[in-house]
Every structure is written in structure tokens, then in C-alpha cells.
Amino acid sequence: MSVNFDSTFGFDPAVQDSSMAARGLYATMVTWCDHQIYTRPDSFDGTFDLKRVRSVGGTVRLVRELVENGLFEEAGEGVYRVVTRRGLAVFGSFKNQKKPLTPEEAAELHEKKVVAGHAGGKASGESRRAKAEANRKQNEADAKQTASTSTKQTGSTTVPNQTKTMPSSSPDPSGPGSKQTASVAEAEARALADPFATAWNAYPRHTGSRREAEKAWAAAVAGHDGTSAVTEAQLIGAVIAYAKTIDEPKYAPNMSRWLRQGAYMDTMPSQPKPYRHALPDGTVIDDRWITGHIRDHVPVGTFTDAMRTDFWASVKTGSNPEQKAKEIINECQRKASR
């Protein structure tokens, strides 16, 4: 009896997305199943439970991680099966003393026993794949619905130009109050209405846990493991820029892993250039002033970088900063109430 681990095992995205402990549990259960097929081919149905997992040193957390990454699959309540395929791991030749079997015959026999053992309600491999595909399509539909809802709220059907929604280090060339500035602001507002959904929809590979990806997103915004905090607009820009570099989405890591490793820093747009302006009366207008006079008085996500650019341009041309701040606050509150 033998188990064949392909030489590309370590390069499989599902393996790369799994911790070393999870990989060890996967390998252990593959060999355990192989042994069961060899020693009791007429009774083993290819599954194992959590009690068996714990007996070899595994944990529920590791099982969940492997299910999430597609290396284990649920065969029932608390019952699991290892996933084997070419390029990952496959069962070898299971030679029964009574009747030696070739690898192909053993695999066929195993499949028949699995189907028979789970008849009467247990999902077949095809139905599980169909369910996974349905979940994937549902995730995409949810993201599109979010974007559609955001578009309706702004009263516009224009798809935002992704290259214009990201922060810019220079003022809008059209000047404050222009139609272009307004459209950019609206596009940013739509993207930031649900920033994670926008990024999830733009990311090139929709596998793994969306919930874990959202946790990693929040950690990136807050800053973690020595990585500086970033804005949600910057993260969206990084996702869009990264997606443009991917020719084969299947080789992209799960979004949660991409975020946890800080890979977004490689495609991160630059921060808006800090600005400082002193009024004749000695008042200093800077980002701290903006936070106290604008950001702290509007709903989160409604104050866009286009608004910030417009504010600085207005102040520079002599507009009253207090009055301009009130205008922006009113605009943000109107958008939030729609």
C-alpha cells in the first residue's frame, strides 16, 4: 500500500493557504484512510469523525481550516473525507491479500463503497461541487447587489472609473466645483458605501472564507504586525491594481492570506500629500483641523478624498475654511440619509 504526494503538492494554492499544522493533519489523515482501505476494503466508507482526528493529534480548528481551504470535505454532521486529486495527493495501490487490486481498480471500488455508504441523503461528489459553485455565484451576486444598491442610492447608473476612485496626491485638474470632481466624488462614495464588498468583488480569486477575509481587511485598516494602518480607499486601489497583474486567477492566494501577509503594500496607492495652510489670523489648517472640523461630524466613509482635494483647493484660493467645512458636512449628511 502507498500514498502518492505529487511533487507540486507544496505549490497547490489550497496547500499554500493552509498552516503547517493543517498540512500535517491532512497528510496524516490521507495515510490513515489509505491504511483503512487496505486493511478493511469491504467496510471502510472513506470517512472519519472528530474523535479519530483528535486521536492523531488534530483539532477542530485545523479541521475547519482544511474544510475552508478545500482539503477536507464534509460528508455529514461531524464526519469528513480527505480530498485527493492529481497535483495534490492520490491513494496508491491498495493490494488486498485476497485479491490484489490495481490503483485504478482500488479507486473505483472505493468510490462505489462511498456512494453505497452514503445513499439515502448523503450528497455525492457532484452535488457538493454544484453546491460550492452555487455558493461562489451567490457571493458574486451579493457583491453585485451591494454595488447596485450603492449606485441606486446616488441616483446614478454610471460605473465608477476605477482609476479615478483612488486617492490622488495632486488636486483635480478640473478645479473645485467641476463636474469631473463631482463624478469622482460620487464614484468614491459608491465604492466606499461597502468598501470590503467592493474589494471582494474586484479580487481575482473568490475562494476561502469571506468572513476571514473581512477580518483580515479590518486588521489591515487598523494596522497590524508592524504594518502601518491604511485607508479603505487605498486598500480598494491595491486590490484593483493587484487584480490587473494576475493572468491566472487560480494561482492567486485567498484574499484573507493576501491581506494577512501585507502583500497589498506592493500595489498600494500613495497617501494623499499632507497639506498645511496658515490663515492671516494665525489659524493653521491641516489634516488635524480637517479631522476635528469635518471627519468627526460626518458618517464614516462619506468624506472622500475628492472632497479633501476640493477643500484644499478652496482654502488655497481664499475661501472661508469654516464655511467650506459646513458645506461638506451637509453634503455628507445628505448622502448618508438617502
C-alpha positions as CSV (number, residue, x, y, z in Angstrom):
1,M,0.0,0.0,0.0
2,S,1.2,3.6,-0.6
3,V,0.1,7.2,-0.9
4,N,1.5,9.4,-3.7
5,F,2.1,13.1,-2.9
6,D,2.7,15.0,-6.1
7,S,5.9,17.0,-6.3
8,T,3.8,20.1,-6.8
9,F,2.0,19.5,-3.5
10,G,3.6,22.5,-1.8
11,F,2.6,24.8,-4.7
12,D,-1.1,24.0,-4.7
13,P,-3.0,27.1,-3.7
14,A,-5.1,25.1,-1.2
15,V,-1.9,23.9,0.5
16,Q,-0.3,27.3,0.5
17,D,-3.3,28.8,2.2
18,S,-3.1,26.2,5.0
19,S,-0.9,26.3,8.0
20,M,1.9,23.8,8.5
21,A,-0.1,22.1,11.3
22,A,-3.1,21.8,8.9
23,R,-0.9,20.3,6.2
24,G,0.4,17.8,8.7
25,L,-3.1,16.8,9.7
26,Y,-4.1,16.4,6.0
27,A,-1.1,14.2,5.3
28,T,-1.8,12.1,8.4
29,M,-5.5,11.5,7.5
30,V,-4.6,10.7,3.9
31,T,-2.3,7.9,5.1
32,W,-4.8,6.8,7.7
33,C,-7.5,6.4,5.1
34,D,-5.1,4.6,2.8
35,H,-4.4,2.1,5.5
36,Q,-8.1,1.6,6.2
37,I,-8.8,0.9,2.5
38,Y,-6.0,-1.7,2.6
39,T,-7.0,-3.4,5.8
40,R,-10.8,-3.4,5.6
41,P,-11.7,-2.7,2.0
42,D,-15.2,-4.1,2.4
43,S,-16.3,-1.9,5.3
44,F,-14.4,1.3,5.1
45,D,-16.5,4.1,3.5
46,G,-13.7,6.7,3.2
47,T,-14.8,8.9,6.1
48,F,-13.6,9.8,9.6
49,D,-15.0,11.7,12.6
50,L,-13.6,14.3,15.0
51,K,-12.8,11.6,17.5
52,R,-10.5,10.0,15.0
53,V,-9.0,13.4,14.3
54,R,-8.3,14.0,17.9
55,S,-6.7,10.6,18.3
56,V,-3.9,11.6,15.9
57,G,-3.4,15.0,17.5
58,G,-5.7,17.1,15.3
59,T,-8.1,19.8,16.5
60,V,-11.5,21.1,15.4
61,R,-9.8,24.4,14.3
62,L,-7.5,22.5,12.0
63,V,-10.4,20.6,10.5
64,R,-12.3,23.8,9.8
65,E,-9.2,25.3,8.2
66,L,-8.8,22.3,5.9
67,V,-12.5,22.4,5.0
68,E,-12.3,26.1,4.3
69,N,-9.3,25.6,2.0
70,G,-10.8,22.6,0.2
71,L,-8.5,19.8,1.5
72,F,-11.2,18.2,3.7
73,E,-14.9,18.0,2.7
74,E,-17.9,17.4,5.0
75,A,-19.6,14.1,4.4
76,G,-22.2,14.6,7.1
77,E,-22.6,16.1,10.6
78,G,-19.2,15.8,12.2
79,V,-18.0,13.4,9.5
80,Y,-15.3,14.3,7.0
81,R,-13.4,13.0,4.0
82,V,-10.0,13.9,2.6
83,V,-9.8,15.5,-0.8
84,T,-7.4,13.8,-3.2
85,R,-6.6,14.7,-6.8
86,R,-3.7,14.8,-9.2
87,G,-1.2,17.5,-8.3
88,L,-2.1,17.1,-4.6
89,A,-2.2,13.6,-3.2
90,V,-3.7,10.4,-4.5
91,F,-4.1,6.9,-3.0
92,G,-1.6,4.4,-4.2
93,S,-2.0,0.7,-4.8
94,F,-4.2,-0.9,-2.2
95,K,-3.4,-4.6,-2.5
96,N,-5.8,-6.8,-0.7
97,Q,-4.5,-10.3,0.2
98,K,-7.5,-12.0,-1.3
99,K,-7.5,-10.1,-4.5
100,P,-4.7,-7.7,-5.5
101,L,-6.0,-4.5,-7.0
102,T,-4.5,-2.1,-9.4
103,P,-4.7,1.6,-8.3
104,E,-7.5,2.2,-10.8
105,E,-9.5,-0.8,-9.5
106,A,-9.0,0.3,-5.9
107,A,-10.1,3.8,-6.7
108,E,-13.2,2.5,-8.5
109,L,-14.1,0.2,-5.6
110,H,-13.6,2.9,-3.1
111,E,-15.9,5.2,-5.0
112,K,-18.6,2.6,-5.1
113,K,-18.4,2.0,-1.4
114,V,-18.6,5.7,-0.7
115,V,-21.7,6.1,-2.8
116,A,-23.3,3.0,-1.3
117,G,-22.4,4.0,2.3
118,H,-24.0,7.4,1.8
119,A,-27.1,6.5,-0.1
120,G,-30.4,8.0,1.1
121,G,-29.5,11.6,1.6
122,K,-25.7,11.9,1.6
123,A,-24.5,14.3,-1.1
124,S,-22.4,12.9,-3.9
125,G,-19.2,14.5,-5.1
126,E,-21.0,16.1,-8.0
127,S,-23.7,17.7,-5.8
128,R,-21.0,19.0,-3.4
129,R,-19.2,20.6,-6.3
130,A,-22.5,22.0,-7.5
131,K,-23.1,23.5,-4.0
132,A,-19.7,25.0,-4.0
133,E,-20.3,26.5,-7.4
134,A,-23.7,27.8,-6.2
135,N,-22.0,29.4,-3.2
136,R,-19.4,31.1,-5.4
137,K,-22.1,32.5,-7.7
138,Q,-24.1,33.7,-4.6
139,N,-21.0,35.5,-3.3
140,E,-20.6,37.2,-6.6
141,A,-24.3,38.1,-6.8
142,D,-24.2,39.5,-3.3
143,A,-21.3,41.7,-4.2
144,K,-23.0,42.9,-7.4
145,Q,-26.2,43.6,-5.4
146,T,-24.2,45.7,-3.0
147,A,-22.7,47.7,-5.8
148,S,-26.1,48.0,-7.5
149,T,-27.7,49.3,-4.3
150,S,-25.0,51.8,-3.8
151,T,-25.5,53.1,-7.3
152,K,-29.2,53.5,-6.8
153,Q,-28.6,55.4,-3.6
154,T,-26.6,58.0,-5.5
155,G,-29.2,58.3,-8.3
156,S,-26.7,57.4,-11.0
157,T,-26.1,54.4,-13.2
158,T,-22.6,55.3,-14.2
159,V,-20.0,52.6,-13.4
160,P,-17.1,54.3,-11.5
161,N,-13.8,54.6,-13.3
162,Q,-11.6,52.5,-11.1
163,T,-8.5,54.6,-11.9
164,K,-10.3,57.7,-10.6
165,T,-11.7,56.4,-7.4
166,M,-8.4,56.1,-5.7
167,P,-6.6,58.8,-3.7
168,S,-4.5,61.3,-5.6
169,S,-1.6,63.3,-4.4
170,S,-2.5,66.2,-6.6
171,P,-5.7,68.3,-6.9
172,D,-8.3,67.5,-9.6
173,P,-7.1,69.2,-12.8
174,S,-10.7,70.3,-13.4
175,G,-10.7,72.5,-10.3
176,P,-13.1,72.7,-7.4
177,G,-16.7,72.5,-8.1
178,S,-16.3,71.0,-11.6
179,K,-18.5,68.2,-12.9
180,Q,-15.5,65.9,-13.1
181,T,-14.8,66.5,-9.4
182,A,-18.4,65.7,-8.5
183,S,-18.4,62.5,-10.6
184,V,-15.2,61.3,-8.9
185,A,-16.6,62.1,-5.5
186,E,-19.8,60.1,-6.3
187,A,-17.7,57.2,-7.6
188,E,-15.7,57.1,-4.4
189,A,-18.9,57.3,-2.3
190,R,-20.3,54.3,-4.2
191,A,-17.1,52.3,-3.7
192,L,-16.9,53.3,0.0
193,A,-20.5,52.6,0.7
194,D,-19.4,49.0,1.4
195,P,-15.6,49.0,0.9
196,F,-15.0,45.4,1.7
197,A,-17.7,44.2,-0.8
198,T,-16.1,46.4,-3.5
199,A,-12.7,44.9,-2.8
200,W,-14.0,41.3,-2.6
201,N,-15.8,41.7,-5.9
202,A,-12.6,43.1,-7.5
203,Y,-10.2,40.5,-6.1
204,P,-9.2,37.9,-8.8
205,R,-9.9,34.7,-6.8
206,H,-13.1,34.1,-4.7
207,T,-12.1,31.0,-2.6
208,G,-11.7,30.6,1.1
209,S,-13.7,32.2,3.8
210,R,-15.2,35.6,3.1
211,R,-15.6,36.1,6.8
212,E,-11.9,35.6,7.4
213,A,-11.0,37.9,4.5
214,E,-13.2,40.6,6.1
215,K,-11.4,40.1,9.4
216,A,-8.0,40.5,7.6
217,W,-9.4,43.6,5.9
218,A,-10.3,45.2,9.3
219,A,-6.8,44.3,10.6
220,A,-5.1,45.9,7.6
221,V,-7.2,49.1,8.1
222,A,-6.3,49.2,11.8
223,G,-2.6,48.3,11.2
224,H,-1.1,45.0,12.4
225,D,2.2,43.2,13.0
226,G,4.2,46.4,12.4
227,T,2.3,47.3,9.3
228,S,1.0,50.8,9.2
229,A,-2.7,51.5,9.1
230,V,-4.1,52.3,5.7
231,T,-7.4,53.8,4.4
232,E,-10.1,51.7,2.9
233,A,-9.8,53.6,-0.3
234,Q,-6.2,52.7,-0.5
235,L,-6.9,49.1,0.1
236,I,-9.5,49.1,-2.7
237,G,-7.0,50.6,-5.0
238,A,-4.4,48.0,-4.0
239,V,-6.9,45.2,-4.8
240,I,-7.7,46.6,-8.2
241,A,-4.1,47.2,-9.1
242,Y,-3.2,43.7,-8.0
243,A,-6.0,42.1,-10.0
244,K,-4.6,43.7,-13.1
245,T,-1.3,41.9,-12.6
246,I,-2.9,38.4,-12.4
247,D,-3.2,36.4,-15.6
248,E,-4.2,33.1,-14.0
249,P,-6.6,33.8,-11.1
250,K,-6.3,30.2,-9.9
251,Y,-2.7,31.0,-8.8
252,A,-3.7,34.0,-6.6
253,P,-3.8,33.3,-2.9
254,N,-7.0,33.6,-0.9
255,M,-7.8,37.2,-0.2
256,S,-7.5,36.6,3.6
257,R,-4.0,35.3,3.2
258,W,-3.0,38.1,0.8
259,L,-4.2,40.7,3.3
260,R,-2.6,39.0,6.4
261,Q,0.8,38.8,4.7
262,G,0.6,42.5,3.8
263,A,1.0,41.8,0.1
264,Y,-1.3,44.8,-0.6
265,M,1.6,47.1,0.2
266,D,3.2,46.1,-3.2
267,T,0.3,47.7,-5.1
268,M,-0.8,50.3,-2.6
269,P,-1.5,53.8,-4.0
270,S,0.4,56.6,-2.2
271,Q,-1.2,58.5,0.7
272,P,-2.6,62.0,-0.2
273,K,0.1,64.5,0.3
274,P,-0.1,66.3,3.7
275,Y,-1.2,69.9,3.4
276,R,-0.7,72.8,5.8
277,H,-2.1,76.3,5.3
278,A,-1.9,79.3,7.7
279,L,-4.6,81.9,7.7
280,P,-4.0,85.6,8.3
281,D,-5.3,85.3,11.8
282,G,-2.7,82.6,12.6
283,T,-5.1,79.6,12.4
284,V,-3.4,76.6,10.9
285,I,-5.4,74.4,8.5
286,D,-4.0,70.9,8.3
287,D,-5.3,67.3,8.4
288,R,-5.8,67.5,12.2
289,W,-8.0,70.5,11.6
290,I,-10.0,68.6,9.0
291,T,-10.5,65.7,11.4
292,G,-11.8,67.9,14.1
293,H,-14.0,70.1,11.8
294,I,-15.2,67.6,9.2
295,R,-14.4,63.9,9.7
296,D,-15.7,63.9,13.3
297,H,-19.0,65.3,12.2
298,V,-19.9,63.1,9.3
299,P,-20.9,59.4,8.9
300,V,-17.9,57.1,8.3
301,G,-17.0,56.6,4.7
302,T,-18.9,59.7,3.4
303,F,-15.9,62.1,3.4
304,T,-14.0,61.2,0.2
305,D,-10.5,62.0,-1.0
306,A,-12.1,64.1,-3.8
307,M,-13.8,66.2,-1.1
308,R,-10.5,66.6,0.6
309,T,-8.9,67.8,-2.6
310,D,-11.7,70.2,-3.3
311,F,-11.5,71.6,0.3
312,W,-7.7,72.3,0.0
313,A,-8.2,73.9,-3.4
314,S,-11.0,76.2,-2.0
315,V,-8.9,77.2,1.0
316,K,-5.9,77.9,-1.1
317,T,-8.0,80.3,-3.3
318,G,-9.2,82.2,-0.3
319,S,-12.5,80.5,0.7
320,N,-13.5,80.5,4.3
321,P,-12.5,77.1,5.7
322,E,-15.3,77.1,8.3
323,Q,-17.9,77.8,5.7
324,K,-16.4,75.2,3.3
325,A,-16.4,72.6,6.1
326,K,-20.1,73.2,6.8
327,E,-20.9,72.7,3.1
328,I,-19.0,69.4,3.0
329,I,-20.7,68.2,6.3
330,N,-24.1,69.0,4.8
331,E,-23.3,67.2,1.6
332,C,-22.0,64.1,3.5
333,Q,-25.1,64.0,5.7
334,R,-27.4,64.3,2.7
335,K,-25.7,61.3,1.0
336,A,-25.9,59.3,4.2
337,S,-29.7,59.9,4.6
338,R,-30.5,58.7,1.0
